[in-house]
Amino acid sequence: MNTLVIFSVLGIFGGVLCAVGDILFDLKGPGNQKLGTSKNIDSNWSKMSDWRFGASILCAYIGDCCVALGILSLAYRMYDRSPVLAYITGICGVAGSIGGFFVHTLVCLQALIYKGITEKSTFEAADYTLEKIYRQVMVTFFLAYAILMIPCVCSVIAILNGTLDVPVWCVLLNSIVFLIIGVALRKIDPKRFQDLPGIVMPSLGLSMIGVIGLIDLLQGSL
């Protein structure tokens, strides 16, 4: 029980740390424009310090490891009542956390590659290089992101069918709902919330898996 509590707390911490990593990378400042063939280049990368991308990768590495522990804790709690759901949650949680680190590292490296090439060569050379990278990793990129969302879906199912002993309102505590909120806020005020879906919302949603795990553990001890 104590180990599961620690894992759930680490899951909360991991999601918050991933959000910090997102802020370091995604907060690009006013006037940012999407450039390049696939619009995957941000014009303000050239104004951002290199250390921000390195620190962002470090935060994502530690954060995703902790998020995986939080998901495994939740999967363990599911096992007695729904082994299949527990296995899906645990396996996709670990695979998704690895994928999340891959995705985050990739986007940070894209920025550093762009800065390095444009400092010594042309924008066209940077766009050509990043486009070649993007075309080779885009399938893995989107697959990894999708797999990371599966534990969120599993947690909703487990709450609704009674596998987890938590209030029904906990179905709102997941990355998908948080992403929708972020997108809605950006639609309402694009200037103020221009980076919000990428910055805090999905990562904070992952931290909620740890919160659900803690609630379930507390309910089970009563």
C-alpha positions as CSV (number, residue, x, y, z in Angstrom):
1,M,0.0,0.0,0.0
2,N,2.7,2.5,0.9
3,T,4.6,1.7,-2.3
4,L,1.4,2.4,-4.3
5,V,0.9,5.7,-2.5
6,I,4.5,6.7,-3.3
7,F,4.0,5.7,-7.0
8,S,0.8,7.8,-7.2
9,V,2.5,10.8,-5.7
10,L,5.4,10.4,-8.1
11,G,2.8,10.2,-10.9
12,I,1.4,13.6,-9.9
13,F,4.9,15.1,-9.6
14,G,5.8,13.6,-13.0
15,G,2.9,15.2,-14.8
16,V,3.7,18.6,-13.2
17,L,7.3,18.2,-14.2
18,C,6.3,17.4,-17.8
19,A,4.2,20.6,-17.7
20,V,7.3,22.5,-16.7
21,G,9.2,21.0,-19.6
22,D,6.3,22.0,-21.9
23,I,6.5,25.6,-20.7
24,L,10.2,25.7,-21.3
25,F,9.7,24.6,-24.9
26,D,6.3,25.9,-25.8
27,L,6.2,29.4,-24.3
28,K,7.6,31.1,-27.4
29,G,6.4,34.7,-26.8
30,P,4.4,37.1,-28.9
31,G,4.7,37.3,-32.6
32,N,5.5,33.7,-33.2
33,Q,4.6,32.3,-36.6
34,K,4.4,28.8,-38.0
35,L,6.9,28.4,-40.9
36,G,8.2,25.7,-43.2
37,T,6.7,23.2,-45.6
38,S,4.7,21.4,-42.9
39,K,4.3,24.4,-40.7
40,N,6.4,22.6,-38.0
41,I,8.9,25.4,-37.5
42,D,8.3,28.2,-35.0
43,S,9.8,31.6,-36.0
44,N,10.6,32.5,-32.3
45,W,12.9,29.5,-31.9
46,S,15.7,31.8,-33.0
47,K,15.0,34.1,-30.0
48,M,15.0,31.3,-27.4
49,S,18.1,30.3,-25.4
50,D,19.5,26.8,-26.1
51,W,19.5,25.9,-22.4
52,R,15.7,25.9,-22.4
53,F,15.5,23.0,-24.8
54,G,18.0,21.0,-22.8
55,A,16.2,21.7,-19.6
56,S,12.9,20.8,-21.2
57,I,14.3,17.4,-22.3
58,L,15.6,16.7,-18.8
59,C,12.2,17.6,-17.2
60,A,10.4,15.3,-19.7
61,Y,12.8,12.4,-19.0
62,I,12.3,12.5,-15.2
63,G,8.6,13.5,-15.6
64,D,7.7,10.6,-17.9
65,C,9.4,8.1,-15.7
66,C,7.4,9.3,-12.8
67,V,4.2,9.4,-14.8
68,A,4.7,5.7,-15.7
69,L,5.0,4.8,-12.1
70,G,1.7,6.6,-11.4
71,I,0.0,4.7,-14.2
72,L,1.4,1.4,-13.0
73,S,0.0,2.1,-9.5
74,L,-3.4,2.7,-10.9
75,A,-3.2,-0.5,-13.0
76,Y,-2.3,-2.5,-9.9
77,R,-5.4,-1.2,-8.2
78,M,-7.5,-2.3,-11.2
79,Y,-6.1,-5.8,-11.4
80,D,-8.4,-7.6,-8.9
81,R,-11.6,-6.5,-10.5
82,S,-10.5,-6.2,-14.1
83,P,-7.2,-7.8,-15.1
84,V,-7.6,-7.1,-18.8
85,L,-8.2,-3.4,-18.2
86,A,-5.2,-3.4,-15.8
87,Y,-2.9,-5.0,-18.3
88,I,-3.9,-2.5,-21.0
89,T,-3.5,0.4,-18.7
90,G,-0.1,-0.7,-17.5
91,I,1.4,-1.7,-20.8
92,C,0.1,1.4,-22.6
93,G,1.2,3.5,-19.7
94,V,4.8,2.4,-19.9
95,A,4.8,2.4,-23.8
96,G,3.1,5.8,-23.8
97,S,5.5,7.3,-21.3
98,I,8.5,6.2,-23.5
99,G,6.7,7.5,-26.5
100,G,6.0,10.8,-24.7
101,F,9.6,11.3,-24.0
102,F,10.4,10.5,-27.6
103,V,7.9,13.0,-28.9
104,H,9.1,15.7,-26.5
105,T,12.8,15.2,-27.2
106,L,12.1,15.2,-31.0
107,V,10.4,18.6,-30.9
108,C,13.1,20.1,-28.8
109,L,15.8,18.7,-31.1
110,Q,14.0,20.1,-34.1
111,A,14.3,23.6,-32.6
112,L,18.1,23.1,-31.9
113,I,18.6,21.8,-35.4
114,Y,16.7,24.7,-36.9
115,K,18.8,27.2,-34.9
116,G,22.0,25.6,-35.7
117,I,21.4,25.4,-39.5
118,T,20.0,29.0,-39.8
119,E,23.0,30.4,-37.9
120,K,25.4,28.9,-40.5
121,S,23.2,28.5,-43.5
122,T,19.8,29.3,-44.9
123,F,16.2,28.9,-43.9
124,E,15.6,26.7,-46.9
125,A,18.3,24.3,-45.7
126,A,16.8,24.1,-42.3
127,D,13.3,23.6,-43.7
128,Y,14.6,20.8,-46.0
129,T,16.4,19.0,-43.2
130,L,13.5,19.2,-40.7
131,E,11.0,18.1,-43.4
132,K,13.0,15.0,-44.1
133,I,13.1,14.2,-40.3
134,Y,9.4,15.0,-39.9
135,R,8.4,12.6,-42.7
136,Q,10.3,9.7,-41.2
137,V,9.1,10.1,-37.6
138,M,5.5,11.4,-38.0
139,V,3.9,7.9,-37.9
140,T,5.8,7.0,-34.7
141,F,5.1,10.5,-33.4
142,F,1.3,10.3,-33.6
143,L,1.2,6.6,-32.6
144,A,3.2,7.4,-29.4
145,Y,0.9,10.3,-28.5
146,A,-2.2,8.1,-29.2
147,I,-0.9,5.3,-27.0
148,L,-0.2,7.7,-24.1
149,M,-3.9,8.6,-24.2
150,I,-5.1,5.0,-23.8
151,P,-4.5,4.9,-20.0
152,C,-6.7,8.0,-19.7
153,V,-9.5,6.2,-21.6
154,C,-9.0,3.1,-19.4
155,S,-9.3,5.2,-16.3
156,V,-12.6,6.6,-17.4
157,I,-13.9,3.0,-18.2
158,A,-12.7,1.8,-14.8
159,I,-14.4,4.6,-13.0
160,L,-17.7,4.2,-14.8
161,N,-17.8,0.4,-14.4
162,G,-16.8,0.5,-10.7
163,T,-13.4,-1.1,-11.1
164,L,-12.0,1.9,-9.3
165,D,-13.5,3.1,-6.0
166,V,-13.6,6.8,-6.8
167,P,-16.4,9.4,-7.4
168,V,-17.9,9.6,-10.9
169,W,-16.7,13.2,-11.3
170,C,-13.1,11.8,-11.5
171,V,-13.8,10.9,-15.2
172,L,-13.0,14.6,-15.8
173,L,-9.5,14.1,-14.5
174,N,-7.6,13.1,-17.6
175,S,-5.5,14.5,-20.5
176,I,-8.2,14.3,-23.1
177,V,-10.6,16.6,-21.1
178,F,-7.7,18.9,-20.1
179,L,-6.7,19.2,-23.8
180,I,-10.3,20.1,-24.8
181,I,-10.3,22.8,-22.1
182,G,-7.0,24.1,-23.4
183,V,-8.3,24.2,-27.0
184,A,-11.5,25.9,-25.9
185,L,-9.6,28.6,-24.0
186,R,-7.4,29.2,-27.0
187,K,-10.5,29.7,-29.2
188,I,-11.9,32.1,-26.7
189,D,-8.7,34.2,-26.4
190,P,-6.1,33.1,-29.0
191,K,-3.6,35.8,-27.9
192,R,-3.5,35.0,-24.2
193,F,-3.8,31.2,-24.5
194,Q,-1.9,30.7,-27.8
195,D,0.3,27.9,-26.4
196,L,-2.0,26.5,-23.8
197,P,-2.9,23.1,-25.3
198,G,0.7,22.4,-25.8
199,I,1.9,24.0,-22.6
200,V,0.2,22.7,-19.5
201,M,-3.0,20.9,-20.2
202,P,-2.2,17.4,-21.5
203,S,0.7,17.0,-19.0
204,L,-1.4,18.2,-16.1
205,G,-4.0,15.7,-17.2
206,L,-1.5,12.9,-16.9
207,S,-0.7,14.0,-13.4
208,M,-4.4,13.5,-12.6
209,I,-3.9,9.7,-13.0
210,G,-1.9,9.9,-9.8
211,V,-4.6,11.9,-8.2
212,I,-7.2,9.2,-9.1
213,G,-4.9,6.5,-7.8
214,L,-4.5,8.4,-4.4
215,I,-8.3,8.8,-4.1
216,D,-8.8,5.1,-4.8
217,L,-6.2,4.1,-2.3
218,L,-7.8,6.4,0.4
219,Q,-11.2,5.1,-0.4
220,G,-10.0,1.5,-0.1
221,S,-8.4,2.2,3.3
222,L,-11.6,3.5,4.8
